[in-house]
Amino acid sequence: MGPLEAGVLLLLCLLFPLLLSSFKMYKKIVQLPPGPTPWLFLGNILQKNVFPLYTFYPKLVEKYGPIFTIWMGPNPAIVLCGYEVIKDAMVNHAEVFGGRYTIPITDRVYKAQGMRTKDDTKWRELRRFTLSTLRDFGMGKKTMSERVQEEACCLVKDITASVQGNKFDLSKSITNAASNVICSVLLGRRFDYQDEMFKGHLHIVTQLMSLFVSYSGMLLSCFPPMMDCLPGPHKKVFADCKGLQAHFREEMESHKLTLDPENPRDYIDCFLIKLEKEKNSPGTWYGKEDLVMCVFELFLASTLTTSHSLLFAIFMMARFPDIQAKVQEEINEVIHTNRVPGMEDRVRMPFTNAVIHEILRYLKASNDNFPHSTTCCVEFRGFTIPKGTAIIPSFTSVNFDPLHWETPEEFNPAHFLDNKGQFKKNNAFMAFGAGKRACPGEVLARMELFIFFSTLLQSLRFQLVEEVTDTDPLSLFIKYTNKGQILPIQAIKR
């Protein structure tokens, strides 16, 4: 065989798997809901007007309807939009649409352990245990509300002491505070905002999330073999995550030495007690590595979601000073200045409660990036969806559904107020997801947001220090945060 024939044979060997994958991909297209035509190998991930979904879903719905298919490389994902469709899937058919979809990046980080297990029975048990523990706010000598109140005071003190000049990076202080709350639950203690180890841990968390939502992260998820073959920042992120998990492993061993089964101090203690009780049970779901990965996941999720929501809340108050003034007026009437706001105040502060809910509704959700999967083949609203298909419920489309919100594109706290100015619920509010895989930390997140937000506005006034010409505050916020820029906000002591 000559060099030319050998070269042709090698080329065919390389192209055959790609051609076979593409054939299977286009064969599936005719069997799934309609959607934008995918490119060969890459699907829709690099196409304009598809990603990010929270921006382009309205045009896709207009063209293809509320159920459509997008392609993450050679893998299809069915997107569900609108309150009626998502409620039908996530609530009425919770078991069918509540499967865990395998994401290569999370597989690499979690090794399918903890609540990232592929075993649905084990996932149910660990989630149940975690929800129960998070609801038990009396794990130590302080209630959970008291822990959040103390951290809120530390946050106000840090901001007040750090403000110099017109700009101050609120994001770092807010991230520190949000992370300290979950650290008090998981580890039984908080960290000083200047602690170098603590700052290093938070940097790892932000880098991992940046990888998740980046185009390079999407490519890595679509083509897992690339993770090992190609150099890039993802390798350092994975190595750093291993280092953080090793730290939680050390925390676990340290907790063992001082564990009192009658007086658990935190989540790790509760898990260790459960692990000891279950150690002789056949097929137990509790293991040491499951504890490490549960702690890692809770630390990651709680730190990022709460800090991002709170930072957006402060930005919106600076952007809408009239709404900020009305919140502060209510705080003055109900709480005054002689004590820290508590959860018992929320029922007497309907406007503040409505503002927080509207902030969460208006902040287009990052949880649109994490698919579910079908647990069996299902006929759903005229489509046959195979078992194991990725499902992306666009909760942003629910929170902006024009059929359920009077002015969905406007920031309007009246969405959550009745004619008498009292707080009212809206079933189309799904900021924390819905169904069996709704956010397990919702109760804690709501508590943090109310106490942090109220305490900050009790002591400080926030204003923009640059002229804003962008009429869409959310786009402006995303522009600053995605580029890692300091938000143009000034904090002034009241």
C-alpha positions as CSV (number, residue, x, y, z in Angstrom):
1,M,0.0,0.0,0.0
2,G,1.4,3.3,-1.1
3,P,1.5,6.5,1.0
4,L,-1.5,8.0,-0.9
5,E,-3.6,4.9,-0.3
6,A,-2.6,4.8,3.4
7,G,-3.4,8.5,3.8
8,V,-6.9,8.0,2.2
9,L,-7.5,5.0,4.5
10,L,-6.5,7.0,7.6
11,L,-8.8,9.9,6.5
12,L,-11.7,7.5,6.1
13,C,-11.0,6.0,9.5
14,L,-11.2,9.4,11.1
15,L,-14.2,10.6,9.1
16,F,-16.3,7.4,9.5
17,P,-17.2,7.9,13.2
18,L,-18.1,11.5,12.6
19,L,-20.2,10.7,9.6
20,L,-22.0,7.9,11.5
21,S,-22.7,10.3,14.4
22,S,-24.0,12.9,11.9
23,F,-26.2,10.3,10.2
24,K,-27.7,9.3,13.6
25,M,-28.1,13.0,14.5
26,Y,-30.1,13.8,11.3
27,K,-32.2,10.6,11.7
28,K,-33.3,11.8,15.1
29,I,-34.4,15.3,13.8
30,V,-37.5,13.9,12.1
31,Q,-38.5,12.1,15.3
32,L,-38.3,15.1,17.6
33,P,-40.2,18.5,18.0
34,P,-39.1,21.0,15.4
35,G,-36.3,23.5,16.0
36,P,-33.4,25.4,14.4
37,T,-31.5,23.2,11.9
38,P,-28.2,22.0,13.6
39,W,-24.8,22.2,12.0
40,L,-22.8,19.1,11.4
41,F,-21.2,17.9,14.6
42,L,-21.7,21.2,16.4
43,G,-25.5,21.3,16.5
44,N,-26.7,24.8,17.4
45,I,-24.2,25.8,20.0
46,L,-22.3,28.3,17.8
47,Q,-25.4,29.6,15.9
48,K,-26.7,33.1,16.4
49,N,-30.2,33.6,17.8
50,V,-30.2,30.3,19.8
51,F,-27.9,30.8,22.9
52,P,-28.2,32.0,25.5
53,L,-31.7,30.6,25.6
54,Y,-33.0,33.2,28.1
55,T,-32.4,35.8,25.4
56,F,-33.6,34.1,22.3
57,Y,-36.4,31.7,23.5
58,P,-39.2,34.2,22.5
59,K,-38.2,34.2,18.8
60,L,-37.8,30.4,18.9
61,V,-41.2,30.0,20.5
62,E,-42.7,32.3,17.8
63,K,-41.3,30.1,15.1
64,Y,-41.5,26.6,16.5
65,G,-44.0,26.8,19.3
66,P,-43.6,26.3,23.1
67,I,-41.9,22.9,22.6
68,F,-38.9,22.8,20.4
69,T,-35.6,21.0,20.0
70,I,-32.1,22.4,20.1
71,W,-28.8,20.5,19.6
72,M,-25.9,20.5,22.0
73,G,-23.3,19.2,19.6
74,P,-24.7,15.8,18.4
75,N,-27.1,15.5,21.3
76,P,-30.7,16.9,21.2
77,A,-32.4,18.8,24.0
78,I,-36.1,19.6,24.1
79,V,-36.9,23.0,25.4
80,L,-40.2,23.6,27.2
81,C,-41.5,27.2,27.4
82,G,-44.4,28.9,29.2
83,Y,-46.3,28.3,32.4
84,E,-48.8,25.8,31.2
85,V,-46.3,23.6,29.4
86,I,-43.8,23.6,32.2
87,K,-46.3,23.1,34.9
88,D,-47.7,20.1,32.9
89,A,-44.3,18.6,32.6
90,M,-42.5,19.4,35.8
91,V,-45.5,19.1,38.2
92,N,-48.2,17.0,36.6
93,H,-45.6,14.6,35.0
94,A,-42.9,15.1,37.6
95,E,-41.6,11.5,37.6
96,V,-41.3,11.3,33.8
97,F,-39.5,14.7,33.4
98,G,-37.6,14.6,36.6
99,G,-34.6,12.4,35.6
100,R,-31.0,13.5,36.1
101,Y,-29.3,14.4,32.8
102,T,-25.6,13.5,32.7
103,I,-23.5,16.6,32.1
104,P,-19.8,15.7,31.4
105,I,-18.4,18.6,33.4
106,T,-20.4,17.7,36.5
107,D,-19.5,14.1,36.0
108,R,-15.8,15.1,36.0
109,V,-16.2,17.2,39.1
110,Y,-18.5,15.0,41.3
111,K,-17.6,11.5,40.0
112,A,-21.3,10.6,40.2
113,Q,-21.3,10.8,44.0
114,G,-23.4,12.7,46.5
115,M,-26.5,14.2,45.1
116,R,-25.0,14.0,41.6
117,T,-25.4,10.2,41.7
118,K,-26.9,8.4,38.7
119,D,-28.9,6.2,41.0
120,D,-32.3,7.8,41.4
121,T,-33.1,5.9,44.7
122,K,-29.8,7.1,46.2
123,W,-30.4,10.7,45.0
124,R,-33.9,10.7,46.6
125,E,-32.5,9.5,49.9
126,L,-29.6,12.1,50.0
127,R,-31.9,14.9,48.8
128,R,-34.5,14.0,51.5
129,F,-31.8,14.0,54.2
130,T,-30.3,17.3,53.0
131,L,-33.7,19.0,52.9
132,S,-34.5,17.7,56.4
133,T,-31.2,19.0,57.7
134,L,-31.4,22.4,56.0
135,R,-34.9,22.8,57.5
136,D,-33.6,22.0,61.0
137,F,-32.5,25.5,61.8
138,G,-31.7,24.7,65.4
139,M,-28.7,22.4,64.6
140,G,-26.5,24.4,67.0
141,K,-27.0,27.0,69.8
142,K,-28.2,29.6,67.2
143,T,-31.2,29.4,65.0
144,M,-30.6,29.8,61.2
145,S,-32.2,33.2,61.3
146,E,-29.8,34.4,63.9
147,R,-26.9,33.2,61.9
148,V,-28.1,35.2,58.8
149,Q,-28.7,38.3,60.9
150,E,-25.2,38.2,62.4
151,E,-23.7,37.8,58.9
152,A,-25.9,40.7,57.6
153,C,-24.4,42.9,60.3
154,C,-20.9,41.9,59.3
155,L,-21.7,42.7,55.7
156,V,-23.0,46.2,56.5
157,K,-19.9,46.8,58.6
158,D,-17.6,45.6,55.8
159,I,-19.2,47.8,53.2
160,T,-19.3,50.8,55.5
161,A,-15.6,50.4,56.3
162,S,-14.5,49.7,52.8
163,V,-16.3,52.5,50.8
164,Q,-13.7,54.9,49.5
165,G,-14.3,57.1,46.5
166,N,-17.2,56.7,44.1
167,K,-16.8,53.0,43.3
168,F,-16.7,50.0,45.5
169,D,-16.8,46.3,44.5
170,L,-19.9,45.1,46.3
171,S,-19.7,41.7,44.6
172,K,-16.8,40.5,46.8
173,S,-18.4,41.5,50.1
174,I,-21.8,40.1,49.1
175,T,-20.2,36.8,47.9
176,N,-18.3,36.5,51.2
177,A,-21.5,37.0,53.2
178,A,-23.6,34.6,51.2
179,S,-20.9,31.9,51.4
180,N,-20.4,32.4,55.2
181,V,-24.1,31.6,55.8
182,I,-23.8,28.2,54.1
183,C,-20.4,27.6,55.7
184,S,-22.0,28.1,59.1
185,V,-24.6,25.4,58.1
186,L,-22.1,23.0,56.6
187,L,-18.9,23.5,58.7
188,G,-20.3,25.1,61.8
189,R,-18.3,28.3,61.4
190,R,-17.8,31.5,59.4
191,F,-14.6,33.0,57.9
192,D,-13.1,36.4,58.0
193,Y,-13.6,38.2,54.7
194,Q,-9.9,38.7,54.4
195,D,-9.0,35.0,55.0
196,E,-6.8,34.0,52.1
197,M,-8.0,30.4,52.1
198,F,-11.6,31.5,52.1
199,K,-11.0,33.9,49.2
200,G,-9.2,31.1,47.3
201,H,-12.2,28.8,47.8
202,L,-14.6,31.4,46.4
203,H,-12.4,32.0,43.4
204,I,-12.6,28.3,42.6
205,V,-16.4,28.5,42.8
206,T,-16.6,31.4,40.4
207,Q,-14.2,29.8,38.0
208,L,-16.2,26.6,37.8
209,M,-19.4,28.5,37.2
210,S,-17.8,30.6,34.5
211,L,-16.7,27.3,32.8
212,F,-20.3,26.0,33.0
213,V,-21.8,29.0,31.1
214,S,-19.0,29.7,28.7
215,Y,-19.0,28.5,25.0
216,S,-15.8,26.5,25.7
217,G,-17.7,24.8,28.5
218,M,-20.6,24.0,26.2
219,L,-18.1,22.5,23.7
220,L,-16.5,20.4,26.4
221,S,-19.9,19.1,27.5
222,C,-20.8,18.2,23.9
223,F,-17.6,16.5,23.2
224,P,-16.3,14.9,26.4
225,P,-13.2,13.4,24.9
226,M,-11.9,16.9,24.2
227,M,-11.6,17.4,28.0
228,D,-8.6,15.1,28.2
229,C,-7.1,15.8,24.8
230,L,-7.1,19.6,24.7
231,P,-5.3,22.0,27.0
232,G,-7.1,24.9,28.5
233,P,-8.4,26.6,31.7
234,H,-10.8,23.7,32.3
235,K,-7.9,21.5,33.5
236,K,-6.9,24.0,36.2
237,V,-10.6,24.4,37.2
238,F,-10.9,20.6,37.6
239,A,-7.6,20.5,39.6
240,D,-8.7,23.3,41.8
241,C,-12.1,21.6,42.5
242,K,-10.2,18.5,43.6
243,G,-8.2,20.7,46.0
244,L,-11.4,22.2,47.5
245,Q,-12.9,18.8,47.9
246,A,-9.7,17.7,49.7
247,H,-10.3,20.6,52.1
248,F,-13.8,19.4,52.8
249,R,-12.4,15.9,53.3
250,E,-10.1,17.3,56.0
251,E,-13.1,19.1,57.6
252,M,-14.9,15.7,57.7
253,E,-11.9,14.0,59.5
254,S,-11.6,16.9,61.9
255,H,-15.3,16.8,62.7
256,K,-15.0,13.1,63.6
257,L,-12.5,13.9,66.4
258,T,-14.9,16.2,68.2
259,L,-18.3,14.7,67.2
260,D,-21.0,14.6,69.8
261,P,-23.9,12.5,68.4
262,E,-26.3,14.1,70.9
263,N,-25.4,17.6,69.8
264,P,-24.7,17.9,66.1
265,R,-23.2,21.3,65.2
266,D,-23.7,21.4,61.4
267,Y,-24.5,19.4,58.3
268,I,-21.2,17.4,58.4
269,D,-22.0,16.3,62.0
270,C,-25.5,15.2,60.9
271,F,-24.2,13.3,58.0
272,L,-21.5,11.6,60.0
273,I,-24.1,10.5,62.6
274,K,-26.3,9.1,59.8
275,L,-23.3,7.4,58.3
276,E,-22.5,5.7,61.5
277,K,-26.1,4.5,62.0
278,E,-26.1,3.1,58.5
279,K,-22.7,1.6,58.3
280,N,-23.9,-2.0,58.9
281,S,-27.0,-1.7,56.7
282,P,-26.7,-3.5,53.3
283,G,-26.8,-1.2,50.4
284,T,-26.5,2.0,52.4
285,W,-26.6,5.3,50.4
286,Y,-24.3,7.1,52.8
287,G,-20.6,7.1,52.3
288,K,-17.7,9.4,53.1
289,E,-17.3,10.6,49.5
290,D,-21.0,11.3,49.3
291,L,-20.6,13.6,52.2
292,V,-17.7,15.4,50.6
293,M,-19.6,15.9,47.3
294,C,-22.8,17.0,49.1
295,V,-20.9,19.6,51.0
296,F,-19.1,20.7,47.8
297,E,-22.4,21.0,45.9
298,L,-24.2,22.9,48.6
299,F,-21.3,25.3,49.1
300,L,-21.1,26.0,45.4
301,A,-24.8,26.4,44.7
302,S,-25.7,28.5,47.8
303,T,-22.7,30.8,47.4
304,L,-23.3,31.6,43.8
305,T,-27.1,31.9,43.5
306,T,-27.7,33.9,46.7
307,S,-24.8,36.3,46.0
308,H,-25.8,36.9,42.4
309,S,-29.5,37.5,43.3
310,L,-28.5,39.9,46.2
311,L,-26.1,41.9,44.0
312,F,-28.8,42.3,41.4
313,A,-31.2,43.4,44.1
314,I,-28.8,46.2,45.2
315,F,-28.2,47.2,41.6
316,M,-32.0,47.5,40.9
317,M,-32.4,49.7,44.0
318,A,-29.7,52.0,42.7
319,R,-31.4,51.9,39.3
320,F,-34.8,52.7,40.7
321,P,-34.3,55.1,43.7
322,D,-38.1,55.7,44.1
323,I,-38.6,52.0,44.8
324,Q,-35.6,52.0,47.1
325,A,-37.0,54.9,49.0
326,K,-40.4,53.2,49.4
327,V,-38.7,50.0,50.8
328,Q,-36.7,52.1,53.3
329,E,-39.9,53.9,54.4
330,E,-41.5,50.5,55.1
331,I,-38.3,49.4,57.0
332,N,-38.5,52.6,59.1
333,E,-42.1,52.0,60.0
334,V,-41.9,48.4,60.9
335,I,-38.3,47.9,62.2
336,H,-36.9,51.4,62.9
337,T,-33.2,51.4,63.5
338,N,-32.9,49.8,66.9
339,R,-32.7,46.1,65.8
340,V,-31.8,43.8,62.9
341,P,-34.6,42.7,60.5
342,G,-35.9,39.2,61.1
343,M,-38.1,36.7,59.3
344,E,-41.0,37.5,61.6
345,D,-41.0,41.0,60.0
346,R,-41.7,39.8,56.5
347,V,-45.4,39.4,56.9
348,R,-45.6,43.1,58.0
349,M,-43.5,44.3,55.1
350,P,-45.6,43.4,52.0
351,F,-43.9,46.0,49.7
352,T,-40.4,44.8,50.6
353,N,-41.5,41.2,50.1
354,A,-43.0,42.1,46.7
355,V,-39.8,43.8,45.6
356,I,-37.7,40.8,46.5
357,H,-40.0,38.5,44.6
358,E,-40.0,40.8,41.6
359,I,-36.2,40.9,41.6
360,L,-36.1,37.1,41.5
361,R,-38.7,37.0,38.7
362,Y,-36.9,39.7,36.7
363,L,-33.5,38.1,37.0
364,K,-33.4,35.7,34.1
365,A,-32.5,32.3,35.5
366,S,-29.2,30.6,35.1
367,N,-30.9,27.3,36.0
368,D,-32.1,27.1,32.3
369,N,-28.5,25.8,31.7
370,F,-29.0,22.6,33.7
371,P,-31.2,20.0,31.8
372,H,-33.4,17.3,33.3
373,S,-34.1,14.1,31.4
374,T,-37.0,11.8,30.7
375,T,-37.2,8.6,32.7
376,C,-39.2,6.8,30.1
377,C,-40.6,7.2,26.6
378,V,-43.5,9.6,26.9
379,E,-46.3,11.1,24.7
380,F,-46.4,14.8,25.6
381,R,-48.6,17.4,23.9
382,G,-48.5,15.7,20.5
383,F,-44.8,14.7,20.6
384,T,-43.1,11.4,21.3
385,I,-40.1,12.0,23.5
386,P,-37.7,9.0,23.9
387,K,-36.4,7.9,27.3
388,G,-33.2,9.7,28.4
389,T,-33.8,12.8,26.3
390,A,-32.4,16.0,27.7
391,I,-35.2,18.4,28.8
392,I,-34.6,22.1,29.4
393,P,-37.5,23.8,31.2
394,S,-37.1,27.5,30.5
395,F,-38.2,28.9,33.9
396,T,-37.3,32.3,32.5
397,S,-40.2,31.9,30.0
398,V,-42.5,31.2,32.9
399,N,-41.4,34.3,34.9
400,F,-41.9,36.4,31.7
401,D,-45.1,34.7,30.4
402,P,-47.4,37.5,29.2
403,L,-50.4,35.3,30.0
404,H,-49.6,35.5,33.7
405,W,-47.9,38.8,34.2
406,E,-49.4,42.2,33.5
407,T,-46.2,43.8,32.4
408,P,-43.6,41.0,32.1
409,E,-40.8,43.1,30.5
410,E,-41.0,45.8,33.2
411,F,-39.6,45.7,36.7
412,N,-42.9,46.1,38.6
413,P,-43.3,45.1,42.2
414,A,-47.1,45.4,41.8
415,H,-47.0,42.0,40.2
416,F,-47.0,40.7,43.8
417,L,-49.4,43.2,45.4
418,D,-53.2,43.2,45.6
419,N,-55.5,46.2,45.5
420,K,-55.0,46.8,49.2
421,G,-51.2,46.8,49.0
422,Q,-50.9,43.3,50.6
423,F,-48.6,40.7,49.3
424,K,-50.1,38.2,46.8
425,K,-48.7,35.0,45.4
426,N,-48.5,34.2,41.7
427,N,-48.4,30.5,40.6
428,A,-46.3,31.5,37.6
429,F,-43.4,32.5,39.8
430,M,-40.8,29.8,39.4
431,A,-37.5,31.4,40.3
432,F,-36.5,28.3,42.2
433,G,-37.6,25.8,39.6
434,A,-40.5,23.3,40.0
435,G,-41.2,19.6,40.5
436,K,-39.0,17.0,42.1
437,R,-35.7,18.7,41.2
438,A,-36.6,22.2,42.4
439,C,-33.9,24.0,44.3
440,P,-33.3,22.2,47.7
441,G,-32.0,25.4,49.3
442,E,-35.1,27.5,48.5
443,V,-36.1,28.0,52.1
444,L,-32.6,29.1,53.2
445,A,-32.2,31.3,50.1
446,R,-35.5,33.2,50.8
447,M,-34.4,33.8,54.3
448,E,-31.0,35.1,53.3
449,L,-32.4,37.4,50.6
450,F,-35.0,39.0,52.9
451,I,-32.7,39.5,55.9
452,F,-29.6,40.7,53.9
453,F,-31.7,43.0,51.6
454,S,-33.6,44.5,54.5
455,T,-30.5,45.0,56.7
456,L,-28.5,46.6,53.9
457,L,-31.3,49.1,53.1
458,Q,-31.9,49.8,56.7
459,S,-28.3,51.1,57.1
460,L,-27.3,52.2,53.6
461,R,-28.6,54.0,50.5
462,F,-27.3,52.9,47.1
463,Q,-27.0,55.1,44.0
464,L,-25.5,54.9,40.5
465,V,-22.3,56.9,40.1
466,E,-22.5,56.9,36.3
467,E,-25.2,58.1,33.9
468,V,-27.1,55.2,32.6
469,T,-28.4,55.3,29.1
470,D,-29.4,51.6,28.8
471,T,-33.1,51.4,29.3
472,D,-32.9,47.6,30.1
473,P,-31.4,47.3,33.6
474,L,-31.0,43.5,33.3
475,S,-28.8,43.9,30.1
476,L,-26.7,46.5,31.8
477,F,-26.2,44.3,34.9
478,I,-25.2,41.3,32.7
479,K,-22.8,43.5,30.7
480,Y,-20.9,44.5,33.8
481,T,-21.0,41.1,35.6
482,N,-20.0,39.0,32.5
483,K,-17.0,41.2,31.9
484,G,-16.0,41.1,35.6
485,Q,-16.4,44.9,35.9
486,I,-17.3,46.7,39.1
487,L,-20.9,47.8,39.1
488,P,-21.2,51.7,39.1
489,I,-22.8,51.8,42.5
490,Q,-22.0,54.0,45.5
491,A,-23.1,53.0,49.0
492,I,-24.0,55.9,51.4
493,K,-24.6,55.5,55.1
494,R,-28.1,56.6,56.0
